[in-house]
């Protein structure tokens, strides 16, 4: 990827790619009008960003719960001597899409150094995979941390804003319960499976998908809009590599919040622009933290400053930032239609 700084037009285009990708036959023509470039220029830029890794993915972001999948965060206490072998084994599972080595920098003695996400079509498969990981790695101290409540998920970076710590407008980050499974037809699953392939930067990027599904482009786009409305597609657009846009530090905040204030505090946390995720998760005797925030900033110090602002706004003092030491795996989940017994 080129080391050239992003121009104002580049930043505007990247924001539009994330937030309002046009679901029309020629989306790059619409984007070109909005940023004052030609369609060919926009296509060339997006293709270069895809090839260079700045744009991790361009397409639909599916909601795993809405399509019937189960997912959870897992914290693992892995001895240093066993780390390499354990990471290799854990990462070999297709359902492990993210895995990070994390550390605390505030003197907190963090038992759990590996943090990974696990997704599978059924709860039984989730539990079987966890049991297998325990058996094969020898790690017995694993904390399953499924989301009990979602307060925010917004992995869209504000490249035009001046301050990542500014608050979102009231009502912009609403609390919501995790969606339940949506009834999906065989044609819906064919569409979901087709869109495991990334959208290409070309004049009519939806045409290959329409041809594969034997649909008109108009019908395909209409069904995408319907799946967005149903919550099956959380958003349609670009996912950016945060390191490539200057957000070189990220930290998972773990917060111990009184149960009676969880809803209130979760809503407050969700209003901070630097917070991309905010979830409530179960607690354990050895792990009393029930709210989790993901913070993205240009430095560790900025992460700490934002966390301090959140703590002040929410009046919560019992928290720690777990900084990413190394990104061990980060891949998208491959969703497949449920197996049907013959």
Residue frames as qw, qx, qy, qz and C-alpha x, y, z in Angstrom:
[[0.000, 0.888, 0.460, 0.000, 0.00, 0.00, 0.00],
 [0.377, 0.606, -0.030, 0.700, 1.24, 3.45, -0.89],
 [0.440, -0.395, -0.459, 0.663, 2.56, 5.62, 1.89],
 [0.052, 0.372, 0.220, 0.900, 1.05, 8.73, 0.29],
 [0.123, 0.217, 0.582, -0.774, -1.07, 10.79, 2.72],
 [0.170, 0.586, 0.784, 0.111, -4.80, 10.79, 2.15],
 [0.026, 0.212, 0.181, 0.960, -6.18, 13.88, 0.45],
 [0.382, 0.127, 0.391, -0.827, -9.40, 15.58, 1.50],
 [0.697, 0.200, -0.342, -0.598, -11.16, 13.86, -1.41],
 [0.476, 0.142, -0.865, 0.067, -9.70, 10.49, -0.35],
 [0.035, 0.045, 0.756, -0.652, -10.99, 10.93, 3.20],
 [0.548, 0.191, 0.106, -0.807, -14.42, 11.97, 1.93],
 [0.674, 0.211, -0.588, -0.395, -14.54, 8.95, -0.36],
 [0.341, 0.081, -0.894, 0.279, -13.47, 6.55, 2.39],
 [0.269, 0.096, 0.565, -0.774, -16.13, 7.95, 4.71],
 [0.666, 0.231, -0.124, -0.698, -18.79, 7.46, 2.02],
 [0.558, 0.212, -0.790, -0.143, -17.55, 3.94, 1.28],
 [0.131, -0.003, -0.868, 0.480, -18.03, 3.08, 4.96],
 [0.202, 0.264, 0.555, -0.763, -21.28, 4.90, 5.73],
 [0.559, 0.547, 0.279, -0.557, -23.38, 5.28, 2.60],
 [0.198, -0.185, 0.809, 0.521, -22.34, 2.95, -0.18],
 [0.561, 0.266, -0.062, -0.781, -24.98, 3.36, -2.91],
 [0.496, 0.101, 0.863, 0.000, -26.97, 0.23, -3.66],
 [0.571, 0.686, 0.021, -0.451, -27.43, 1.06, -7.34],
 [0.916, 0.356, 0.114, 0.143, -26.18, -0.50, -10.56],
 [0.598, 0.501, -0.162, 0.604, -23.25, 1.96, -10.85],
 [0.538, -0.776, -0.260, 0.203, -22.38, 2.92, -7.26],
 [0.591, -0.269, 0.085, 0.755, -18.96, 4.34, -8.06],
 [0.177, 0.503, 0.372, 0.760, -20.53, 6.85, -10.43],
 [0.392, -0.831, -0.326, -0.222, -22.68, 8.15, -7.57],
 [0.680, -0.572, -0.062, 0.454, -19.67, 8.31, -5.25],
 [0.516, 0.150, 0.235, 0.810, -17.69, 10.14, -7.94],
 [0.049, -0.732, -0.333, -0.593, -20.35, 12.86, -8.11],
 [0.568, -0.790, -0.230, -0.013, -20.28, 13.25, -4.33],
 [0.662, -0.533, 0.111, 0.514, -16.51, 13.71, -4.08],
 [0.244, 0.898, -0.141, -0.337, -15.93, 15.65, -7.32],
 [0.272, -0.426, 0.778, 0.374, -13.94, 12.98, -9.18],
 [0.594, 0.252, -0.519, -0.560, -14.59, 10.95, -12.29],
 [0.945, -0.138, 0.082, -0.285, -16.04, 7.44, -12.04],
 [0.844, 0.345, -0.333, 0.242, -12.79, 5.99, -13.42],
 [0.135, 0.591, -0.520, 0.601, -10.75, 7.85, -10.79],
 [0.652, -0.398, 0.359, -0.536, -12.93, 6.52, -7.96],
 [0.990, 0.071, -0.070, -0.101, -12.74, 2.96, -9.30],
 [0.643, 0.486, -0.439, 0.397, -8.95, 3.20, -9.55],
 [0.153, -0.570, 0.510, -0.626, -8.63, 4.53, -6.00],
 [0.819, -0.267, 0.260, -0.436, -10.89, 1.87, -4.50],
 [0.948, 0.234, -0.211, 0.050, -9.11, -0.91, -6.42],
 [0.418, 0.545, -0.515, 0.513, -5.73, 0.34, -5.15],
 [0.404, -0.489, 0.462, -0.620, -7.02, 0.53, -1.58],
 [0.954, -0.089, 0.074, -0.275, -8.37, -3.01, -1.82],
 [0.842, 0.360, -0.322, 0.240, -5.11, -4.33, -3.24],
 [0.258, 0.552, -0.495, 0.620, -3.05, -2.47, -0.64],
 [0.462, -0.271, -0.782, 0.318, -5.15, -3.53, 2.33],
 [0.094, -0.070, 0.268, -0.956, -6.49, -0.15, 3.43],
 [0.726, -0.039, -0.052, -0.684, -9.95, -1.44, 2.50],
 [0.321, -0.225, 0.907, -0.154, -10.14, -4.82, 4.21],
 [0.218, 0.346, 0.905, 0.119, -13.47, -5.68, 2.67],
 [0.294, 0.146, -0.120, -0.937, -16.19, -4.11, 0.54],
 [0.408, -0.205, -0.802, -0.385, -19.62, -5.64, 0.79],
 [0.628, -0.577, -0.221, -0.473, -22.31, -6.62, 3.29],
 [0.036, 0.317, -0.783, 0.534, -21.53, -7.04, 6.98],
 [0.621, -0.318, -0.626, -0.347, -23.83, -9.83, 8.12],
 [0.454, -0.498, 0.430, -0.601, -25.28, -10.05, 11.62],
 [0.243, 0.183, -0.952, 0.028, -24.41, -13.53, 12.87],
 [0.255, 0.168, 0.776, -0.552, -27.32, -13.75, 15.32],
 [0.561, 0.403, 0.062, -0.721, -29.86, -12.72, 12.72],
 [0.647, 0.356, -0.570, -0.361, -28.81, -15.56, 10.42],
 [0.932, -0.256, -0.130, -0.223, -28.89, -18.06, 13.27],
 [0.674, 0.310, -0.507, 0.438, -25.19, -18.32, 14.10],
 [0.643, -0.747, -0.135, 0.095, -23.82, -18.26, 17.66],
 [0.540, 0.544, -0.287, 0.575, -20.76, -16.24, 18.61],
 [0.604, -0.785, -0.105, 0.082, -18.85, -15.27, 21.72],
 [0.188, 0.797, -0.484, 0.307, -15.66, -13.70, 22.99],
 [0.925, -0.269, -0.225, 0.146, -13.27, -16.03, 24.80],
 [0.090, -0.858, 0.455, -0.220, -10.56, -15.02, 27.25],
 [0.958, 0.000, -0.250, 0.139, -7.74, -17.54, 27.70],
 [0.388, -0.825, 0.411, 0.006, -4.91, -17.67, 30.22],
 [0.921, 0.339, -0.129, 0.139, -2.05, -19.15, 28.21],
 [0.669, -0.581, 0.216, 0.411, 1.43, -19.74, 29.68],
 [0.167, 0.833, -0.354, -0.392, 4.14, -17.87, 27.74],
 [0.269, -0.373, 0.851, 0.255, 5.97, -21.09, 26.92],
 [0.418, 0.318, 0.849, 0.050, 2.86, -22.56, 25.29],
 [0.277, 0.655, 0.137, -0.689, 1.77, -19.41, 23.46],
 [0.199, 0.438, -0.617, -0.623, 3.05, -20.17, 19.95],
 [0.042, -0.073, -0.983, -0.162, 1.63, -23.68, 19.85],
 [0.167, 0.520, 0.715, -0.437, -1.70, -22.61, 21.34],
 [0.268, 0.609, -0.051, -0.745, -2.13, -19.71, 18.93],
 [0.169, 0.264, -0.788, -0.529, -1.42, -21.93, 15.94],
 [0.008, -0.259, -0.966, 0.017, -4.03, -24.44, 17.08],
 [0.172, 0.601, 0.517, -0.585, -6.69, -21.86, 18.01],
 [0.230, 0.571, -0.249, -0.747, -6.23, -20.00, 14.73],
 [0.016, -0.087, 0.910, 0.406, -6.68, -23.21, 12.74],
 [0.208, 0.508, 0.807, -0.219, -10.41, -23.16, 13.48],
 [0.133, 0.436, 0.495, 0.740, -12.44, -21.44, 10.77],
 [0.314, -0.794, -0.490, -0.173, -14.87, -20.16, 13.39],
 [0.483, -0.628, -0.083, 0.604, -12.09, -18.25, 15.15],
 [0.448, 0.783, 0.255, 0.348, -12.13, -15.03, 13.16],
 [0.041, 0.859, -0.256, 0.441, -10.24, -12.70, 15.53],
 [0.850, -0.362, -0.238, 0.301, -7.46, -13.45, 17.98],
 [0.133, 0.859, -0.215, 0.445, -5.36, -10.92, 19.90],
 [0.656, -0.161, -0.469, 0.570, -2.53, -10.95, 22.39],
 [0.170, -0.850, -0.133, -0.480, -3.38, -8.28, 24.98],
 [0.541, -0.096, -0.509, 0.663, -1.75, -6.67, 27.98],
 [0.262, -0.920, -0.291, -0.024, -2.63, -4.16, 30.69],
 [0.517, 0.441, -0.195, 0.707, -0.31, -1.19, 31.18],
 [0.305, -0.724, 0.077, -0.614, -1.60, 0.14, 34.48],
 [0.096, -0.416, 0.785, -0.449, -0.07, -2.44, 36.81],
 [0.834, -0.034, 0.180, -0.521, -3.13, -4.70, 36.63],
 [0.258, -0.305, 0.910, 0.107, -2.09, -8.37, 36.79],
 [0.714, 0.293, -0.171, -0.613, -3.95, -9.66, 33.76],
 [0.636, -0.148, 0.756, -0.035, -4.42, -13.42, 33.85],
 [0.698, 0.495, 0.518, 0.007, -6.00, -13.58, 30.41],
 [0.206, -0.545, 0.408, 0.703, -3.58, -12.77, 27.62],
 [0.062, 0.077, 0.794, 0.600, -5.35, -14.36, 24.62],
 [0.411, 0.438, 0.413, -0.684, -8.69, -12.96, 23.47],
 [0.004, -0.042, 0.788, 0.614, -10.44, -14.59, 20.53],
 [0.621, 0.186, 0.140, -0.748, -13.89, -14.68, 18.98],
 [0.161, -0.004, 0.975, 0.153, -15.58, -17.93, 18.10],
 [0.584, 0.264, 0.013, -0.768, -18.58, -18.24, 15.78],
 [0.082, -0.018, 0.979, 0.184, -20.46, -21.37, 14.71],
 [0.371, -0.254, -0.572, -0.685, -23.85, -22.33, 13.25],
 [0.692, -0.523, -0.429, -0.252, -25.10, -23.80, 16.56],
 [0.425, -0.755, 0.363, -0.342, -24.47, -23.48, 20.28],
 [0.959, -0.182, 0.214, 0.036, -23.56, -27.16, 20.38],
 [0.776, 0.461, -0.044, 0.429, -20.78, -26.57, 17.86],
 [0.008, -0.833, 0.283, -0.476, -19.51, -23.59, 19.87],
 [0.693, -0.581, 0.355, -0.239, -19.32, -25.71, 23.02],
 [0.972, 0.073, 0.148, 0.169, -17.73, -28.66, 21.20],
 [0.565, 0.665, -0.155, 0.462, -15.07, -26.40, 19.68],
 [0.246, -0.796, 0.353, -0.425, -14.26, -24.83, 23.04],
 [0.877, -0.361, 0.305, -0.092, -13.94, -28.27, 24.62],
 [0.894, 0.328, 0.054, 0.302, -11.64, -29.37, 21.80],
 [0.271, 0.797, -0.254, 0.476, -9.48, -26.24, 22.15],
 [0.555, -0.684, 0.369, -0.298, -9.15, -26.91, 25.88],
 [0.957, -0.124, 0.258, 0.047, -8.18, -30.52, 25.29],
 [0.800, 0.464, 0.030, 0.378, -5.68, -29.84, 22.51],
 [0.217, 0.774, -0.246, 0.541, -3.99, -26.76, 23.97],
 [0.589, -0.198, -0.619, 0.480, -4.08, -27.79, 27.61],
 [0.062, -0.256, 0.178, -0.948, -5.47, -24.35, 28.51],
 [0.248, -0.449, -0.850, 0.120, -7.99, -24.98, 31.27],
 [0.075, -0.572, -0.368, 0.729, -8.59, -21.35, 32.27],
 [0.069, 0.270, 0.564, 0.777, -11.00, -20.16, 29.57],
 [0.193, 0.425, 0.499, -0.730, -13.77, -17.63, 30.12],
 [0.172, 0.471, 0.712, 0.490, -16.68, -17.82, 27.64],
 [0.017, -0.429, -0.261, 0.865, -18.03, -14.27, 27.31],
 [0.184, 0.517, 0.705, 0.449, -21.12, -14.20, 25.06],
 [0.067, -0.195, -0.007, -0.979, -22.79, -10.83, 24.56],
 [0.017, 0.477, 0.801, -0.361, -25.79, -10.36, 26.83],
 [0.180, 0.885, 0.343, -0.258, -26.61, -6.94, 25.47],
 [0.542, 0.258, 0.277, 0.750, -25.35, -4.83, 22.57],
 [0.075, -0.815, -0.258, 0.513, -25.08, -1.09, 23.09],
 [0.302, 0.840, -0.230, -0.387, -23.05, -0.22, 20.03],
 [0.711, -0.058, 0.534, 0.454, -21.30, -1.73, 17.06],
 [0.379, 0.914, 0.083, -0.115, -20.05, 0.83, 14.59],
 [0.690, -0.278, 0.364, 0.560, -16.76, -0.08, 12.96],
 [0.437, 0.757, 0.273, 0.401, -16.70, 3.04, 10.82],
 [0.542, -0.355, -0.113, 0.754, -13.87, 5.48, 11.30],
 [0.142, 0.954, 0.238, -0.116, -14.47, 9.22, 11.10],
 [0.694, 0.075, 0.166, 0.696, -11.64, 10.38, 8.82],
 [0.166, 0.647, 0.216, 0.712, -12.99, 13.91, 8.41],
 [0.504, -0.829, -0.223, -0.097, -13.69, 14.68, 12.08],
 [0.193, 0.774, -0.411, 0.442, -11.12, 16.64, 14.03],
 [0.230, -0.442, 0.710, -0.498, -11.35, 14.76, 17.33],
 [0.498, -0.049, -0.845, -0.189, -12.02, 11.05, 17.69],
 [0.175, -0.197, -0.792, 0.551, -13.11, 11.59, 21.30],
 [0.339, -0.039, -0.020, -0.940, -16.04, 13.84, 20.37],
 [0.421, 0.187, 0.796, -0.394, -19.41, 12.47, 21.36],
 [0.044, 0.317, 0.794, 0.516, -21.95, 11.18, 18.88],
 [0.339, -0.262, -0.098, -0.898, -25.15, 13.15, 18.55],
 [0.459, -0.027, 0.680, -0.570, -27.90, 12.15, 21.03],
 [0.799, 0.314, 0.303, -0.414, -29.81, 9.15, 19.76],
 [0.512, 0.623, -0.532, -0.259, -27.13, 8.16, 17.26],
 [0.327, 0.262, -0.897, 0.139, -25.90, 5.18, 19.28],
 [0.709, -0.315, 0.041, -0.630, -28.96, 3.49, 20.63],
 [0.331, -0.254, 0.883, -0.215, -28.91, 0.48, 22.93],
 [0.749, 0.160, -0.337, -0.547, -30.43, -2.62, 21.42],
 [0.797, -0.223, 0.539, -0.156, -31.04, -6.22, 22.27],
 [0.162, -0.299, 0.839, 0.425, -29.19, -8.83, 20.24],
 [0.644, 0.224, -0.261, -0.683, -31.35, -9.73, 17.27],
 [0.722, -0.047, 0.671, -0.159, -32.85, -13.17, 17.01],
 [0.340, -0.020, 0.796, 0.500, -32.71, -15.43, 13.97],
 [0.472, 0.436, -0.066, -0.763, -34.59, -14.26, 10.87],
 [0.786, 0.263, 0.558, -0.049, -36.45, -16.73, 8.66],
 [0.061, 0.613, -0.528, -0.584, -34.34, -17.04, 5.52],
 [0.875, 0.390, 0.105, -0.268, -35.32, -18.66, 2.25],
 [0.850, 0.009, 0.346, 0.397, -33.08, -20.86, 0.13],
 [0.467, 0.736, 0.151, 0.466, -32.63, -17.89, -2.23],
 [0.280, -0.933, 0.158, -0.161, -31.59, -15.70, 0.72],
 [0.766, -0.467, 0.381, 0.222, -28.91, -18.22, 1.65],
 [0.748, 0.386, 0.294, 0.454, -27.71, -18.35, -1.93],
 [0.160, 0.912, 0.001, 0.378, -27.32, -14.56, -1.79],
 [0.544, -0.794, 0.270, -0.026, -25.51, -14.72, 1.57],
 [0.843, -0.163, 0.384, 0.340, -23.12, -17.36, 0.26],
 [0.594, 0.643, 0.206, 0.438, -22.52, -15.42, -2.98],
 [0.005, 0.925, -0.101, 0.367, -21.57, -12.30, -1.02],
 [0.792, -0.512, 0.157, 0.294, -18.82, -14.11, 0.85],
 [0.631, 0.254, 0.247, 0.690, -16.88, -12.84, -2.19],
 [0.182, -0.553, -0.134, 0.802, -15.82, -9.21, -2.01],
 [0.432, 0.848, 0.283, -0.119, -17.37, -6.56, -4.25],
 [0.650, 0.062, 0.257, 0.712, -14.91, -5.58, -6.98],
 [0.012, 0.689, 0.012, -0.724, -14.11, -2.00, -7.96],
 [0.233, 0.123, 0.720, 0.642, -15.63, -1.92, -11.43],
 [0.222, -0.130, -0.255, -0.932, -18.33, -0.07, -13.33],
 [0.734, -0.251, -0.212, -0.594, -21.16, -2.49, -12.49],
 [0.014, 0.402, -0.858, 0.318, -19.95, -4.43, -9.43],
 [0.617, 0.008, 0.585, -0.527, -23.30, -6.09, -8.67],
 [0.704, 0.393, -0.341, -0.483, -23.63, -7.62, -12.16],
 [0.378, 0.295, -0.877, 0.021, -21.51, -10.74, -11.43],
 [0.205, 0.020, 0.811, -0.548, -23.58, -11.49, -8.31],
 [0.634, 0.321, 0.159, -0.685, -26.86, -11.02, -10.16],
 [0.622, 0.395, -0.586, -0.338, -25.68, -13.35, -12.93],
 [0.173, 0.211, -0.932, 0.239, -24.54, -15.99, -10.44],
 [0.272, 0.187, 0.736, -0.591, -27.90, -15.86, -8.63],
 [0.079, 0.360, 0.793, 0.486, -29.90, -15.69, -11.87],
 [0.035, -0.781, -0.497, 0.376, -31.52, -12.43, -10.80],
 [0.314, 0.802, 0.145, 0.486, -31.84, -9.03, -12.38],
 [0.371, 0.181, -0.374, 0.830, -29.62, -6.39, -10.81],
 [0.361, -0.435, -0.025, -0.825, -32.75, -4.51, -9.76],
 [0.838, -0.370, -0.316, -0.248, -34.14, -7.57, -7.94],
 [0.736, -0.011, -0.439, 0.515, -30.78, -8.26, -6.29],
 [0.148, 0.294, -0.260, 0.908, -30.48, -4.70, -5.00],
 [0.573, -0.448, -0.137, -0.672, -34.05, -4.76, -3.72],
 [0.875, -0.294, -0.385, 0.012, -33.37, -7.97, -1.78],
 [0.533, 0.125, -0.405, 0.732, -30.20, -6.49, -0.29],
 [0.190, -0.399, 0.117, -0.889, -32.26, -3.53, 0.94],
 [0.774, -0.390, -0.259, -0.427, -34.81, -5.92, 2.46],
 [0.829, -0.132, -0.434, 0.326, -32.09, -7.89, 4.27],
 [0.249, 0.269, -0.315, 0.875, -30.70, -4.62, 5.64],
 [0.471, -0.421, -0.038, -0.775, -34.16, -3.65, 6.88],
 [0.880, -0.294, -0.324, -0.184, -34.54, -7.09, 8.51],
 [0.465, -0.774, 0.416, -0.105, -31.20, -6.76, 10.31],
 [0.965, 0.068, 0.170, 0.187, -29.59, -9.67, 8.46],
 [0.591, 0.412, -0.028, 0.693, -27.15, -7.21, 6.89],
 [0.397, -0.660, -0.316, 0.553, -25.90, -4.81, 9.56],
 [0.139, 0.832, -0.117, -0.525, -24.51, -2.44, 6.96],
 [0.813, 0.418, 0.277, 0.296, -23.25, -2.51, 3.39],
 [0.150, 0.968, -0.195, 0.055, -19.95, -0.81, 2.72],
 [0.589, 0.515, -0.515, 0.350, -16.21, -0.80, 3.31],
 [0.771, -0.621, -0.031, 0.133, -14.37, -2.11, 6.33],
 [0.331, 0.842, -0.345, 0.249, -11.07, -0.27, 6.76],
 [0.786, -0.067, -0.394, 0.472, -7.78, -1.35, 8.26],
 [0.305, -0.938, -0.165, 0.018, -7.58, 1.02, 11.22],
 [0.639, -0.451, 0.200, 0.590, -3.78, 1.02, 11.35],
 [0.479, 0.288, 0.451, 0.696, -3.70, 2.30, 7.75],
 [0.010, -0.802, -0.326, -0.500, -5.83, 5.37, 8.56],
 [0.118, 0.588, -0.358, 0.716, -3.68, 6.51, 11.48],
 [0.715, -0.521, 0.133, -0.447, -5.41, 4.68, 14.35],
 [0.521, 0.430, -0.719, 0.162, -2.34, 2.77, 15.47],
 [0.026, -0.146, 0.818, -0.556, -3.52, 1.98, 19.00],
 [0.638, -0.328, -0.377, -0.586, -6.53, 0.04, 20.15],
 [0.006, -0.180, 0.817, -0.548, -7.60, -1.15, 23.55],
 [0.509, -0.442, -0.676, -0.297, -10.41, -3.22, 24.96],
 [0.199, -0.396, 0.430, -0.786, -11.81, -1.53, 28.03],
 [0.508, -0.331, -0.795, -0.009, -13.23, -3.83, 30.71],
 [0.207, -0.412, 0.194, -0.866, -15.50, -2.08, 33.19],
 [0.243, -0.306, -0.874, 0.287, -17.02, -3.28, 36.47],
 [0.265, -0.265, -0.115, -0.920, -20.40, -1.54, 36.56],
 [0.338, 0.091, 0.737, -0.577, -23.12, -2.07, 39.19],
 [0.178, 0.311, 0.895, 0.266, -25.90, -4.13, 37.65],
 [0.117, 0.775, 0.554, -0.281, -28.52, -1.47, 38.33],
 [0.053, 0.810, -0.140, -0.567, -26.47, 1.08, 36.32],
 [0.544, -0.060, 0.695, 0.466, -25.46, -1.17, 33.42],
 [0.388, 0.692, 0.562, 0.233, -28.07, 0.15, 30.98],
 [0.037, -0.984, -0.062, 0.165, -27.37, 3.79, 31.84],
 [0.386, -0.667, 0.479, 0.420, -23.61, 3.41, 31.60],
 [0.586, 0.156, 0.691, 0.394, -23.75, 1.34, 28.43],
 [0.330, 0.842, 0.403, 0.140, -25.69, 4.11, 26.71],
 [0.160, -0.940, 0.173, 0.245, -23.21, 6.75, 27.85],
 [0.536, -0.387, 0.614, 0.432, -20.24, 4.72, 26.61],
 [0.568, 0.425, 0.642, 0.292, -21.89, 4.19, 23.25],
 [0.218, 0.952, 0.191, -0.095, -22.00, 7.94, 22.59],
 [0.310, -0.733, 0.419, 0.437, -18.21, 8.23, 22.32],
 [0.675, 0.651, -0.226, -0.264, -17.05, 8.21, 18.70],
 [0.148, 0.597, -0.788, 0.035, -13.79, 6.42, 19.54],
 [0.521, -0.066, 0.798, -0.295, -15.86, 3.48, 20.88],
 [0.385, 0.196, -0.677, -0.596, -16.56, 1.08, 18.03],
 [0.593, -0.242, -0.752, -0.156, -18.09, -1.70, 20.14],
 [0.258, -0.326, 0.547, -0.726, -19.88, -1.70, 23.47],
 [0.671, -0.164, -0.675, -0.261, -21.28, -4.93, 24.94],
 [0.587, -0.488, 0.447, -0.467, -22.52, -6.30, 28.23],
 [0.647, 0.218, -0.729, -0.036, -21.09, -9.74, 29.00],
 [0.814, -0.499, -0.284, -0.088, -21.36, -12.20, 31.92],
 [0.102, -0.762, 0.537, -0.346, -19.16, -11.92, 35.00],
 [0.832, -0.065, -0.533, 0.140, -17.29, -14.57, 36.97],
 [0.659, -0.721, -0.123, 0.174, -16.04, -14.67, 40.55],
 [0.654, -0.318, 0.204, 0.656, -12.50, -14.10, 39.30],
 [0.231, 0.146, 0.419, 0.866, -13.57, -11.63, 36.60],
 [0.067, 0.598, 0.616, -0.509, -16.12, -8.97, 37.70],
 [0.034, 0.345, -0.263, -0.900, -16.14, -6.92, 34.49],
 [0.448, 0.476, 0.740, -0.158, -19.51, -6.73, 32.75],
 [0.441, 0.864, 0.126, -0.207, -19.16, -3.91, 30.17],
 [0.674, -0.115, 0.429, 0.590, -16.67, -3.98, 27.30],
 [0.337, 0.896, 0.030, -0.289, -15.65, -1.16, 24.99],
 [0.761, 0.148, 0.268, 0.572, -13.29, -1.18, 22.01],
 [0.040, -0.921, 0.019, 0.386, -11.33, 2.05, 21.67],
 [0.735, 0.346, 0.243, 0.530, -9.38, 3.13, 18.58],
 [0.103, -0.971, 0.026, 0.213, -6.99, 6.09, 18.68],
 [0.556, 0.756, -0.299, 0.174, -3.70, 7.38, 17.32],
 [0.273, 0.482, -0.694, 0.460, -1.71, 6.47, 20.45],
 [0.509, -0.303, -0.766, 0.251, -1.88, 4.57, 23.73],
 [0.128, -0.174, -0.387, 0.896, -1.97, 7.88, 25.56],
 [0.372, -0.059, -0.243, -0.894, -4.99, 8.99, 23.56],
 [0.588, -0.263, -0.737, -0.206, -6.77, 5.72, 24.38],
 [0.404, -0.281, -0.650, 0.579, -6.10, 6.37, 28.06],
 [0.068, 0.081, 0.113, -0.988, -7.38, 9.93, 27.78],
 [0.505, -0.161, -0.476, -0.701, -10.59, 8.82, 26.08],
 [0.577, -0.290, -0.759, 0.083, -11.12, 6.09, 28.69],
 [0.230, -0.212, -0.493, 0.812, -10.67, 8.69, 31.43],
 [0.288, -0.009, -0.125, -0.950, -13.31, 10.88, 29.76],
 [0.602, -0.229, -0.657, -0.393, -15.68, 7.92, 29.57],
 [0.482, -0.250, -0.721, 0.430, -15.01, 7.08, 33.23],
 [0.022, -0.136, -0.295, 0.945, -15.77, 10.66, 34.23],
 [0.435, -0.074, -0.337, -0.832, -18.94, 10.83, 32.12],
 [0.700, -0.221, -0.624, -0.267, -20.21, 7.48, 33.46],
 [0.436, -0.639, 0.413, -0.480, -18.85, 7.93, 37.01],
 [0.996, -0.078, -0.050, 0.010, -17.13, 4.53, 36.91],
 [0.116, -0.843, 0.524, -0.027, -13.67, 4.05, 38.41],
 [0.668, -0.263, 0.695, 0.037, -13.17, 0.27, 38.32],
 [0.795, 0.594, 0.054, -0.109, -11.85, -0.38, 34.82],
 [0.524, -0.461, 0.536, 0.474, -8.75, -1.44, 32.90],
 [0.580, 0.689, -0.240, -0.363, -7.55, -1.01, 29.33],
 [0.794, -0.130, 0.552, 0.221, -6.25, -4.18, 27.66],
 [0.252, 0.753, -0.352, -0.496, -4.04, -3.02, 24.81],
 [0.935, 0.352, 0.047, -0.007, -3.43, -5.09, 21.70],
 [0.458, -0.615, 0.535, 0.355, 0.15, -6.33, 21.68],
 [0.049, -0.239, 0.805, 0.540, -0.26, -8.36, 18.50],
 [0.743, 0.271, 0.025, -0.611, -3.06, -9.09, 16.07],
 [0.397, -0.254, 0.877, 0.089, -2.84, -12.87, 15.74],
 [0.185, 0.305, 0.853, 0.382, -5.77, -13.37, 13.38],
 [0.294, 0.485, 0.263, -0.781, -8.38, -11.15, 11.80],
 [0.012, -0.048, -0.817, -0.574, -10.59, -12.67, 9.14],
 [0.568, -0.036, -0.032, -0.822, -14.22, -12.47, 8.16],
 [0.554, 0.024, 0.784, -0.279, -16.60, -15.28, 9.02],
 [0.244, 0.085, -0.757, -0.600, -17.63, -17.52, 6.14],
 [0.568, 0.110, 0.500, -0.644, -21.38, -18.09, 6.45],
 [0.181, 0.053, -0.888, -0.420, -22.97, -21.16, 4.89],
 [0.665, -0.225, -0.246, -0.668, -26.55, -22.34, 4.61],
 [0.610, -0.324, 0.619, -0.374, -27.69, -24.75, 7.34],
 [0.083, 0.162, -0.953, -0.241, -27.20, -28.38, 6.50],
 [0.731, 0.019, 0.031, -0.682, -30.45, -30.00, 5.51],
 [0.462, -0.147, 0.872, -0.066, -30.98, -33.67, 6.32],
 [0.358, 0.145, -0.671, -0.633, -31.94, -35.65, 3.24]]
